[in-house]
């Protein structure tokens, strides 16, 4: 039996991720389009630390995460001023928006203010995840799916292309497999009831964008608190 639609590959790929202890989300939005499947596992010790700080809210949009990352941690003993943050984010956020976002982060316990208009990050829980795995599914169209999967290595620890068994086996035996190795993208052979890794994913760590990766983690945070998966 062969796959007629890419959507038929979703269930076995989802089972493969969940069988490795990962929570899953499908049709996962990214800045460059939709990723078919993303799986994530949390680092539970850091989850407990974040909850002790009362930081139950998901951080939300990438600009808020970028703003938080620019604030020095409380443990360092230094701080950053409102005026400096407004200067550093002038091309992304208006001064009023910077002030509004800082008020929100204060209310949610992600930052503290040791003096007026000065801020420190209440951190110590990152990384919040152990592993992020992205899977892009295609019946064929190898160049297109490789381009998509290559983009996913900016937030995922592992990025795979999932292909029907015969297509995947031809790919790993051909010359084109070197393009996948160079990109750090793995190849997943998708069967109706199971999946098999034919080529492991080995992205270069320097390609990770910390803001995008944290944004991905935060999209799983609400379901982590409710115990659900989507």
N, C-alpha and C positions, 0 to 999 in steps of 0.2 A: 504494500500500500504506500502510495506517495502523497506528499503534501500538495494540495491544490491552491491553498491560500497561506500567506505568511501568518495570519492569525491562528492557524491550526498548530503552529509551532510554539505558540505562547505557553500553553499548559505544560508541556514537558520541560521547557526552559525554566519556567517558574518553579516546578518541582525540583529541578536540579539545584537552583539557588537555595531553596528552602531546605533541601536535604543537607546543605552545608551550613545550616544554622543562620541563614540570612533572612531578614525581613525583606519583603519585596514591594515594589511599586511599578506599575506598567504605564506606558505613555508618559514618561517622565520628562517634564519641560526642561530644556537647556537654552542658553542664549543662541544656539545655532540650530535648534529644532527639537524634535521629540526623540528621546531614547526609548526603545521598546520596553526594556526591563532594567531596573536597577535594584541590586540587593545590597543590604547593609547590616552589619552586626555592630552593636554598641559595646564600648568598653565600660562594663558595669561599675567598676570602682570609680571612674570619673563621672558616671551618671549620678551615683550616690553623692559625690562631692558637690556637683552642681545643684542637686536638690536640697542639700544642706544649706546652701546659700539662698534658697528660696527663688531660684531662677527657673521657674516652671514654664514661662512663656517661650515659644519658639522665637528666635531672633527676627525672622522675616526676611525682608528684601536684602539683596547683596550690598546696597549702599550703606545700610545700617551695620552690617557685619564689617564692612571696610572701615567704617568710622570707629567701631569698637576695637578693631585690631590696631588702630593708630594710637590708642590710649595706653600708657604704660601701666603695668600691673602694680597693684597696691604693695606687693611684696618688695618691689624695687625701691620704694620710698620716694619716687619722683612723681610728677604730675604733668599734665598738659593743660593749657588754658583754652577757654572758649575762643578767644581771639585767634589763637594759633590754629585751632581746628577749622575755624571759618576760612582762614587764609589757605590752608592746605586742601580744602574741599571746594574752593570757589568755583571750579569748573564743573562740578558735579551737583552741588547743593547750594541753595541760597543761604545767607547768614541766618535767616529766620528758620529755615528747615534744619540747619545744623543744631540750633538751639532747641528746637522741638524734639529732634531725635535724642538729644542728650537728656532732656526731661523724661522721655519715655524710658530710656535705659536706666536712669536713676530710679524711676518708679518700679521697674522690674528687677532691681537689685543687681544689674550687671555692672554698674559703676557706682562709685561713691565720690563725694566732693569734700576733700579735706579743708578747703577754703573756698570763698566765693569765686565762681566762674573758673574753678580748677577741678580736674577730674583724674581719677585713678580707676583702673579696671579691677573688678573683683573676679579673679580668674583662678587658674590652677586645675581646671577640669578638662582642658584640651590636651590631646585629641579626644573627642567624645566617642569616636568610633574605632573599631579594630580593623574593619575591612569594608571597602566599597567595590562592588563588581558591577560593571555595565555590560549589557548584552544587546546587540543589534541583530535583528533577525531578517534574513532575506532568502528568497528561493534561488536567486542567482544575482546578477548585477554586482559583480565582485568589486569593481572600482568604486562604485557608489557607496557600498557598505563599508569598505575600508576607509574611505574619507570620513564617514560618520563616526566609525569606531575610533579613528585616530583622534578626533576632537574630544572624545570622552576621556582620554587619558589626562586631560587637564583637571579632572575632579575624581576620577576613579583609580583605585589602586590596581585594578585589573580591568581590561576591556576586551570583550570577546565579540567575534562575529559568529552568529549561529546559522548554520547552513544545513540543508538536508544531507543525509549521510553520503550519498553518491557524490554530490557536489563538493562537500568538505574533503572527502578522500582524494578526489582529483586535484583539488587545490593544494593540499599539503605535499603531493607528489610532483607538483609542477614548479616552474621557475618563479611564478608569482608569489609563492610562499615567502620569498626573501623580502618582499615589500612588507609583509606582515611582521616578520621578525624585526626589520628595521624600525617599524612604527611601534613595536612593543605590543601589538595586538594579537590576541590568541584566536584560535579556530575551534569552534564547538560543533561537533557532529550531532545533529538533532534527530532522534528517532521518535516514534510516536509515544513510546513509554519511557524513554530515558535519553540522556545526553552523554557524550563522551568528549573529553578534551583531547584533540589531536595535536594542538600546538598551544603551549602555555602562554599566558600574557605576561610580558616583562617590560612594563613601561619604565622610562628613566624618571627618577624621582624629581629631577629639576623641572619637569614639565607640569607638575602639579601647581595649580593656582589655589592658594590657601583660602581665598575669599569664596571662590566657586565651590571648593570642597566643603567648606563649612556651611554654605548655603544648601548644598545637597543634604548634609547631615540634619540641618534644621527642618527640612521637609519631612524627615522621618520622626522628628522629636514628638509631635503631638500624638502619633500613633504609638510611640514608645510609652507615653504616659497612660494611654487608654488601653494598651495591650492588644490593639488591633493591627491588621496588616491590609495593605491595599495594592 
